[in-house]
């Protein structure tokens, strides 16, 4: 018998007479079923929150792994995801906003799991906690969407999806909050939902990590650069090790303050030392100075170009990237430069003159990265061999360099 039909059947029994006792029994059964129905409604809402929060956690973890590992997420809007992720609004202090989002979704999941586990115990407090978290997340998410559209002028589908999910969660919590005190006072705990919440957390973390790993392997190997773009890769004068006759040319666009670039710089030197005249290595600048921790990038790049004017670029770059952390003050940059024989005065002079040769070479590299090559982050590598050019990330570079076709050229 479907819910709602019991009352109709009880009324029919009463109307026939001579069934007074049966009538009373049936009516009492209908009355006792109402709290159960209310309790199920509350539980279903809580279960919906668990599923939504688990999906939101998956989205937030994808964005978190993007920051943690310096990798690009699959993005239907070109470089929109990278542009949004690298903007100052995507950080609170030096911590990516995505980390806070992941924590928020996880906390909402915990509140929902606790509601399922304890039933009426602390129900009011747990509902209020989830409601406040989702309300804050709702407001913060749509503020960031406003910044993306009207300040950054970029669209990140992942961020937009997170905002939609948080909106749904806010609505569900608002409904749940309105039900507090109106349902059953003896609601039975639904412990299976706590297991569902735990599985949701595990699937969100494992799934997001798997997506990032798979996406970067695919994108690293499949992007072939056009002839027009290839012709802009090696600029003169530039920071070049090797001759144009080399069978393989490796070009890196990097930020001296970028952690992944700093970690990968010794690999360039290793390739050159290992393969000698068969490879040409080119280093070009793409300072992402708006990202927290990269504040010294403009000064460092100009200092590197001043060092290049006296043939000391590679010494400066090696010294700058070999420190435990990137320089955080101008004095630290000057100290590294002076350590390889580049004076503070020469750097200050180049920085103060926007038309200095050193400054103009940095601008040239940056314009090439953004306008011609459409680079969204660092490090980005370009590998030229056998008349073709491939755009790669760090993982893709290692795979491509170890391929049989490239190895045959490097022997």
DOTORMAR-436410 format. One record per residue (C-alpha): x, y, z; residue number from 1. Coordinates in steps of 0.05 Angstrom, whole numbers, plus 32768, in hexadecimal, padded with zeros to 4 digits. Layout:
N
DOGU, x, y, z, resi
DOGU, X, Y, Z, NUM
...
REM end
This chain:
411
DOGU, x, y, z, resi
DOGU, 8000, 8000, 8000, 1
DOGU, 801C, 8044, 7FED, 2
DOGU, 8028, 807C, 801E, 3
DOGU, 7FE9, 80A6, 8023, 4
DOGU, 7FB9, 806D, 8013, 5
DOGU, 7FB5, 8055, 805B, 6
DOGU, 7F8A, 8091, 806F, 7
DOGU, 7F59, 8085, 8036, 8
DOGU, 7F53, 803B, 8049, 9
DOGU, 7F47, 804B, 8093, 10
DOGU, 7F0F, 807C, 8081, 11
DOGU, 7EED, 8047, 8057, 12
DOGU, 7EEE, 8016, 8091, 13
DOGU, 7ECF, 804A, 80C0, 14
DOGU, 7E98, 805C, 8090, 15
DOGU, 7E7E, 8015, 808B, 16
DOGU, 7E6B, 8010, 80D5, 17
DOGU, 7E71, 7FD5, 8104, 18
DOGU, 7EBC, 7FDC, 80FF, 19
DOGU, 7ECA, 800D, 8137, 20
DOGU, 7F04, 7FE8, 8155, 21
DOGU, 7F24, 7FDC, 8111, 22
DOGU, 7F1A, 8025, 8101, 23
DOGU, 7F3E, 803B, 813F, 24
DOGU, 7F77, 800C, 8132, 25
DOGU, 7F80, 8023, 80EA, 26
DOGU, 7F7D, 806D, 80FC, 27
DOGU, 7FB1, 8062, 8132, 28
DOGU, 7FDE, 8040, 80FE, 29
DOGU, 7FD7, 807C, 80D0, 30
DOGU, 7FE7, 80AD, 8108, 31
DOGU, 8025, 8085, 811D, 32
DOGU, 803E, 8083, 80D5, 33
DOGU, 8043, 80CF, 80CF, 34
DOGU, 8083, 80D8, 80F8, 35
DOGU, 80A3, 80A0, 80D0, 36
DOGU, 8092, 80C4, 808F, 37
DOGU, 80AF, 8106, 80AA, 38
DOGU, 80EE, 80E2, 80C1, 39
DOGU, 80F8, 80C3, 807C, 40
DOGU, 80F1, 8107, 805C, 41
DOGU, 8127, 8123, 808A, 42
DOGU, 8154, 80E7, 807B, 43
DOGU, 814A, 80ED, 8030, 44
DOGU, 815F, 8136, 8033, 45
DOGU, 819C, 8125, 805B, 46
DOGU, 81AE, 80EE, 802A, 47
DOGU, 81A7, 811F, 7FF0, 48
DOGU, 81D7, 814D, 8015, 49
DOGU, 8209, 8114, 801B, 50
DOGU, 8208, 8106, 7FD1, 51
DOGU, 820D, 8150, 7FBE, 52
DOGU, 8246, 815E, 7FEF, 53
DOGU, 826C, 8121, 7FD6, 54
DOGU, 8267, 813C, 7F8F, 55
DOGU, 827C, 8181, 7FA6, 56
DOGU, 82B8, 8163, 7FCA, 57
DOGU, 82CC, 8141, 7F89, 58
DOGU, 82CA, 8183, 7F64, 59
DOGU, 82F0, 81A8, 7F9B, 60
DOGU, 8325, 8171, 7F9F, 61
DOGU, 8330, 8175, 7F53, 62
DOGU, 833F, 81C0, 7F5C, 63
DOGU, 8369, 81B2, 7F9A, 64
DOGU, 8394, 8180, 7F75, 65
DOGU, 839C, 81B3, 7F3E, 66
DOGU, 83BE, 81E1, 7F70, 67
DOGU, 83E3, 81AC, 7F97, 68
DOGU, 8404, 818C, 7F5B, 69
DOGU, 8407, 81C7, 7F2C, 70
DOGU, 83DD, 81A1, 7EF8, 71
DOGU, 83A6, 81B8, 7EC9, 72
DOGU, 835F, 819F, 7ED1, 73
DOGU, 8335, 818A, 7E94, 74
DOGU, 8315, 81CC, 7E81, 75
DOGU, 82DF, 81D7, 7E4C, 76
DOGU, 82EF, 8222, 7E4A, 77
DOGU, 8336, 821F, 7E31, 78
DOGU, 8365, 823E, 7E65, 79
DOGU, 832C, 825A, 7E8F, 80
DOGU, 8339, 8229, 7EC8, 81
DOGU, 8383, 823A, 7ECB, 82
DOGU, 8376, 8285, 7EC8, 83
DOGU, 8344, 8281, 7F01, 84
DOGU, 8371, 8254, 7F2A, 85
DOGU, 83AD, 8282, 7F23, 86
DOGU, 8387, 82C2, 7F36, 87
DOGU, 8392, 82DF, 7F7C, 88
DOGU, 8348, 82D6, 7F8B, 89
DOGU, 8354, 828B, 7F8A, 90
DOGU, 837F, 8291, 7FC8, 91
DOGU, 8374, 82A5, 8010, 92
DOGU, 83B9, 82B9, 8027, 93
DOGU, 83E3, 8284, 8004, 94
DOGU, 83AF, 824D, 800B, 95
DOGU, 8384, 823C, 7FCD, 96
DOGU, 833A, 8248, 7FD6, 97
DOGU, 832F, 8202, 7FBB, 98
DOGU, 834C, 81E5, 7FFB, 99
DOGU, 8318, 820A, 8024, 100
DOGU, 82E2, 81F2, 7FF5, 101
DOGU, 82F8, 81AA, 7FFD, 102
DOGU, 82F8, 81B2, 8049, 103
DOGU, 82B2, 81D1, 8046, 104
DOGU, 8295, 8198, 801E, 105
DOGU, 82B7, 8166, 804C, 106
DOGU, 829A, 8189, 808A, 107
DOGU, 8254, 8188, 806B, 108
DOGU, 825C, 813E, 805F, 109
DOGU, 8272, 8133, 80A7, 110
DOGU, 8235, 8159, 80C2, 111
DOGU, 8207, 8130, 8095, 112
DOGU, 8228, 80EF, 80AA, 113
DOGU, 8221, 8102, 80F3, 114
DOGU, 81D7, 8112, 80EA, 115
DOGU, 81CD, 80CE, 80CB, 116
DOGU, 81F4, 80AC, 8103, 117
DOGU, 81D4, 80CC, 8140, 118
DOGU, 818C, 80DA, 812B, 119
DOGU, 816C, 810F, 8157, 120
DOGU, 81A9, 8117, 8183, 121
DOGU, 81C7, 815C, 8176, 122
DOGU, 819C, 815F, 8137, 123
DOGU, 818F, 81AA, 813E, 124
DOGU, 81D9, 81BB, 8146, 125
DOGU, 81EE, 818E, 810C, 126
DOGU, 81BA, 81AA, 80DD, 127
DOGU, 81CD, 81F1, 80F0, 128
DOGU, 8217, 81E2, 80E5, 129
DOGU, 820A, 81C7, 809F, 130
DOGU, 81DB, 8201, 808F, 131
DOGU, 820F, 8236, 80A3, 132
DOGU, 8246, 8213, 807C, 133
DOGU, 821D, 820D, 803D, 134
DOGU, 8205, 8256, 8044, 135
DOGU, 824C, 826F, 8048, 136
DOGU, 8262, 8242, 800F, 137
DOGU, 8227, 825A, 7FE5, 138
DOGU, 823A, 82A4, 7FEF, 139
DOGU, 8285, 8298, 7FE5, 140
DOGU, 827B, 826E, 7FA6, 141
DOGU, 8250, 82A1, 7F82, 142
DOGU, 827E, 82DA, 7F96, 143
DOGU, 82B7, 82B4, 7F75, 144
DOGU, 828C, 82AA, 7F38, 145
DOGU, 8281, 82F5, 7F35, 146
DOGU, 82CD, 8300, 7F39, 147
DOGU, 82D9, 82CC, 7F02, 148
DOGU, 82A8, 82ED, 7ED2, 149
DOGU, 82B4, 8337, 7EDE, 150
DOGU, 82FC, 833B, 7EF9, 151
DOGU, 8322, 8300, 7EDB, 152
DOGU, 82F6, 82FB, 7E9D, 153
DOGU, 82FD, 82B0, 7E9D, 154
DOGU, 82CF, 8274, 7EA9, 155
DOGU, 82E1, 8237, 7ED1, 156
DOGU, 82AC, 8200, 7EC9, 157
DOGU, 82C4, 81DD, 7F08, 158
DOGU, 82BC, 821B, 7F32, 159
DOGU, 8277, 8228, 7F15, 160
DOGU, 8263, 81E0, 7F23, 161
DOGU, 8279, 81E8, 7F6B, 162
DOGU, 824F, 8227, 7F72, 163
DOGU, 8212, 8202, 7F57, 164
DOGU, 821D, 81C7, 7F86, 165
DOGU, 8225, 81F6, 7FC1, 166
DOGU, 81E4, 8218, 7FAD, 167
DOGU, 81C0, 81D6, 7FAD, 168
DOGU, 81DE, 81C4, 7FF1, 169
DOGU, 81C8, 8207, 800D, 170
DOGU, 8181, 81FA, 7FF5, 171
DOGU, 8180, 81B4, 8012, 172
DOGU, 819A, 81CD, 8055, 173
DOGU, 8167, 8205, 8056, 174
DOGU, 8130, 81D2, 804C, 175
DOGU, 814F, 81A5, 8081, 176
DOGU, 8155, 81DF, 80B2, 177
DOGU, 810B, 81F0, 80A8, 178
DOGU, 80F9, 81A9, 80BC, 179
DOGU, 811E, 81A9, 80FE, 180
DOGU, 80EC, 81A1, 8137, 181
DOGU, 80B2, 8190, 8108, 182
DOGU, 80C2, 8146, 80FC, 183
DOGU, 80C6, 8109, 8128, 184
DOGU, 80E4, 8111, 816D, 185
DOGU, 80FB, 80C9, 816A, 186
DOGU, 811C, 80C7, 8126, 187
DOGU, 8143, 8087, 811B, 188
DOGU, 818C, 808F, 8107, 189
DOGU, 819E, 807A, 80C1, 190
DOGU, 81E4, 805E, 80CA, 191
DOGU, 81EB, 8043, 8083, 192
DOGU, 81ED, 808C, 806C, 193
DOGU, 822D, 8096, 8095, 194
DOGU, 824C, 805F, 806B, 195
DOGU, 8233, 8081, 802C, 196
DOGU, 8254, 80C2, 8043, 197
DOGU, 8297, 809E, 8050, 198
DOGU, 8294, 807E, 800B, 199
DOGU, 8284, 80C1, 7FED, 200
DOGU, 82C3, 80E0, 800B, 201
DOGU, 82EE, 80A7, 7FF2, 202
DOGU, 82D1, 80A8, 7FAC, 203
DOGU, 82D8, 80F4, 7FA8, 204
DOGU, 8322, 80F3, 7FBB, 205
DOGU, 8336, 80B7, 7F92, 206
DOGU, 830C, 80CC, 7F56, 207
DOGU, 8327, 8114, 7F55, 208
DOGU, 836F, 80FC, 7F5A, 209
DOGU, 8363, 80CA, 7F23, 210
DOGU, 8344, 80FE, 7EF5, 211
DOGU, 837E, 812E, 7EFF, 212
DOGU, 83B2, 80F8, 7EF2, 213
DOGU, 838E, 80DD, 7EB4, 214
DOGU, 837F, 8122, 7E97, 215
DOGU, 83C7, 813A, 7E9C, 216
DOGU, 83E2, 80FB, 7E7A, 217
DOGU, 83B1, 8104, 7E41, 218
DOGU, 83BB, 814F, 7E38, 219
DOGU, 8406, 8148, 7E3E, 220
DOGU, 840B, 811B, 7E01, 221
DOGU, 83D7, 8134, 7DD0, 222
DOGU, 83E1, 817F, 7DC5, 223
DOGU, 8406, 818E, 7D85, 224
DOGU, 841A, 81D7, 7D79, 225
DOGU, 840E, 81F9, 7D37, 226
DOGU, 8446, 8210, 7D09, 227
DOGU, 8437, 8259, 7D17, 228
DOGU, 843E, 824E, 7D62, 229
DOGU, 847C, 8223, 7D59, 230
DOGU, 849E, 825B, 7D34, 231
DOGU, 8498, 8288, 7D72, 232
DOGU, 84B6, 8258, 7DA3, 233
DOGU, 8500, 826A, 7D9E, 234
DOGU, 850C, 82B5, 7DA2, 235
DOGU, 854D, 82DA, 7D96, 236
DOGU, 8570, 82F0, 7DC0, 237
DOGU, 855C, 82BA, 7DF1, 238
DOGU, 8574, 828B, 7E27, 239
DOGU, 8589, 8251, 7DFC, 240
DOGU, 85B8, 8216, 7E07, 241
DOGU, 85CA, 81F2, 7DC6, 242
DOGU, 85C8, 81FF, 7D7B, 243
DOGU, 858E, 8206, 7D4C, 244
DOGU, 85A7, 81C7, 7D29, 245
DOGU, 8595, 819C, 7D65, 246
DOGU, 8565, 8163, 7D54, 247
DOGU, 8539, 8173, 7D90, 248
DOGU, 8526, 81B7, 7DAD, 249
DOGU, 8509, 81BD, 7DF3, 250
DOGU, 84E9, 8200, 7E05, 251
DOGU, 84D0, 820F, 7E4B, 252
DOGU, 84A3, 8249, 7E61, 253
DOGU, 84AD, 8250, 7EAB, 254
DOGU, 84A8, 827D, 7EE8, 255
DOGU, 84E7, 827E, 7F13, 256
DOGU, 84BA, 8280, 7F51, 257
DOGU, 848D, 8247, 7F3B, 258
DOGU, 8498, 820A, 7F68, 259
DOGU, 848F, 81D8, 7F2F, 260
DOGU, 84BD, 8201, 7F01, 261
DOGU, 84F2, 8204, 7F37, 262
DOGU, 84EE, 81B9, 7F42, 263
DOGU, 84F2, 81AC, 7EF7, 264
DOGU, 852B, 81DB, 7EE6, 265
DOGU, 8563, 81A9, 7EF5, 266
DOGU, 8542, 8179, 7EC4, 267
DOGU, 8551, 81AB, 7E8B, 268
DOGU, 859A, 81AA, 7E9E, 269
DOGU, 8599, 815F, 7EA3, 270
DOGU, 857D, 8158, 7E5D, 271
DOGU, 85B1, 8186, 7E40, 272
DOGU, 85EA, 8163, 7E64, 273
DOGU, 85D1, 811E, 7E50, 274
DOGU, 85C1, 812B, 7E07, 275
DOGU, 85F4, 8160, 7DF6, 276
DOGU, 85F0, 817E, 7DB0, 277
DOGU, 85B3, 8154, 7D9E, 278
DOGU, 8585, 8181, 7DC7, 279
DOGU, 857B, 81CC, 7DCB, 280
DOGU, 855E, 81E7, 7E0C, 281
DOGU, 8539, 822A, 7E0E, 282
DOGU, 851F, 824E, 7E4C, 283
DOGU, 84EA, 8284, 7E47, 284
DOGU, 84C7, 82AD, 7E7C, 285
DOGU, 847E, 82AB, 7E91, 286
DOGU, 847B, 82CE, 7ED6, 287
DOGU, 8439, 82C0, 7EF9, 288
DOGU, 8443, 82F9, 7F2B, 289
DOGU, 83F9, 82FC, 7F40, 290
DOGU, 83FD, 82B8, 7F62, 291
DOGU, 840F, 82B9, 7FAC, 292
DOGU, 8457, 82A5, 7FB5, 293
DOGU, 846A, 82C0, 7F70, 294
DOGU, 8470, 8309, 7F85, 295
DOGU, 84BA, 830C, 7F73, 296
DOGU, 84B0, 82EE, 7F2E, 297
DOGU, 84B4, 8331, 7F07, 298
DOGU, 84F4, 8346, 7F2B, 299
DOGU, 8512, 8300, 7F24, 300
DOGU, 8505, 82FC, 7ED9, 301
DOGU, 8524, 8340, 7ECB, 302
DOGU, 855F, 832D, 7EF7, 303
DOGU, 8567, 82ED, 7ECF, 304
DOGU, 8567, 8315, 7E8E, 305
DOGU, 859A, 8346, 7EA9, 306
DOGU, 85C5, 8309, 7EBB, 307
DOGU, 85BB, 82F0, 7E74, 308
DOGU, 85DA, 8330, 7E58, 309
DOGU, 861C, 831A, 7E77, 310
DOGU, 8614, 82D0, 7E66, 311
DOGU, 85FD, 82BC, 7EAB, 312
DOGU, 85B4, 82AB, 7EA2, 313
DOGU, 85BC, 8260, 7EAE, 314
DOGU, 85E7, 826C, 7EEC, 315
DOGU, 85B3, 829C, 7F08, 316
DOGU, 8578, 826E, 7EF8, 317
DOGU, 859B, 8233, 7F17, 318
DOGU, 85AB, 825A, 7F56, 319
DOGU, 8566, 8278, 7F5B, 320
DOGU, 8541, 8236, 7F54, 321
DOGU, 8570, 820E, 7F81, 322
DOGU, 855A, 8231, 7FC2, 323
DOGU, 8528, 820D, 7FEF, 324
DOGU, 84F3, 8242, 7FE2, 325
DOGU, 84EC, 8279, 7FAE, 326
DOGU, 8505, 82BD, 7FC2, 327
DOGU, 84D1, 82E5, 7FE9, 328
DOGU, 84F3, 832A, 7FEB, 329
DOGU, 851A, 8355, 7FB9, 330
DOGU, 8558, 834F, 7FE6, 331
DOGU, 8556, 8303, 7FDD, 332
DOGU, 8553, 830A, 7F91, 333
DOGU, 858D, 833C, 7F91, 334
DOGU, 85B6, 830F, 7FBF, 335
DOGU, 85AE, 82D4, 7F8E, 336
DOGU, 85C1, 8300, 7F53, 337
DOGU, 85FE, 831C, 7F76, 338
DOGU, 8612, 82D5, 7F86, 339
DOGU, 861C, 82C7, 7F3C, 340
DOGU, 863C, 830A, 7F2D, 341
DOGU, 8600, 8335, 7F19, 342
DOGU, 85FD, 8378, 7F3D, 343
DOGU, 85C1, 8393, 7F61, 344
DOGU, 85C9, 83D6, 7F3E, 345
DOGU, 85C4, 83B7, 7EF8, 346
DOGU, 8583, 8393, 7F0B, 347
DOGU, 8564, 83D1, 7F2B, 348
DOGU, 8575, 83F9, 7EED, 349
DOGU, 8554, 83C7, 7EBE, 350
DOGU, 8516, 83C2, 7EEB, 351
DOGU, 850D, 840E, 7EEF, 352
DOGU, 850F, 8414, 7EA3, 353
DOGU, 84D4, 83F1, 7E83, 354
DOGU, 84F7, 83F8, 7E40, 355
DOGU, 8537, 83D7, 7E56, 356
DOGU, 854C, 839C, 7E2B, 357
DOGU, 8545, 836C, 7E66, 358
DOGU, 84FE, 8382, 7E76, 359
DOGU, 84E8, 8381, 7E2D, 360
DOGU, 8500, 8339, 7E25, 361
DOGU, 84D5, 8324, 7E61, 362
DOGU, 8499, 8348, 7E42, 363
DOGU, 84A7, 8326, 7DFF, 364
DOGU, 84A7, 82E1, 7E1F, 365
DOGU, 8468, 82EF, 7E47, 366
DOGU, 8441, 8308, 7E0B, 367
DOGU, 8456, 82CB, 7DE3, 368
DOGU, 843F, 829D, 7E1B, 369
DOGU, 83FB, 82BE, 7E23, 370
DOGU, 83E8, 82D7, 7DDD, 371
DOGU, 840B, 82A7, 7DAD, 372
DOGU, 8412, 8266, 7DD3, 373
DOGU, 83D5, 826D, 7E01, 374
DOGU, 83FB, 8253, 7E3D, 375
DOGU, 83D3, 8252, 7E7E, 376
DOGU, 8407, 823B, 7EB1, 377
DOGU, 844E, 8227, 7EBF, 378
DOGU, 8477, 81FF, 7EB1, 379
DOGU, 8461, 81F4, 7E68, 380
DOGU, 8491, 81D0, 7E39, 381
DOGU, 8495, 81CD, 7DED, 382
DOGU, 84BB, 8194, 7DCD, 383
DOGU, 84CF, 819C, 7D83, 384
DOGU, 84E8, 8161, 7D5B, 385
DOGU, 84DE, 8142, 7D16, 386
DOGU, 84B8, 8180, 7CFD, 387
DOGU, 8483, 8180, 7D34, 388
DOGU, 847A, 81A4, 7D76, 389
DOGU, 8456, 8189, 7DB3, 390
DOGU, 843D, 81B1, 7DEF, 391
DOGU, 8449, 818B, 7E2F, 392
DOGU, 8445, 818F, 7E7B, 393
DOGU, 847C, 8172, 7EA7, 394
DOGU, 845F, 812C, 7EA7, 395
DOGU, 8455, 812D, 7E5C, 396
DOGU, 849C, 8145, 7E50, 397
DOGU, 84BA, 810A, 7E74, 398
DOGU, 848D, 80DA, 7E4D, 399
DOGU, 849D, 80FB, 7E0A, 400
DOGU, 84E8, 80FF, 7E18, 401
DOGU, 84EA, 80B5, 7E26, 402
DOGU, 84C3, 80A2, 7DE7, 403
DOGU, 84E8, 8078, 7DB3, 404
DOGU, 84E1, 80AF, 7D7D, 405
DOGU, 8502, 80E4, 7DA8, 406
DOGU, 8536, 80B6, 7DC4, 407
DOGU, 854B, 80A1, 7D7E, 408
DOGU, 855A, 80EB, 7D6F, 409
DOGU, 8580, 80F6, 7DAF, 410
DOGU, 85B1, 80BC, 7DA7, 411
REM end
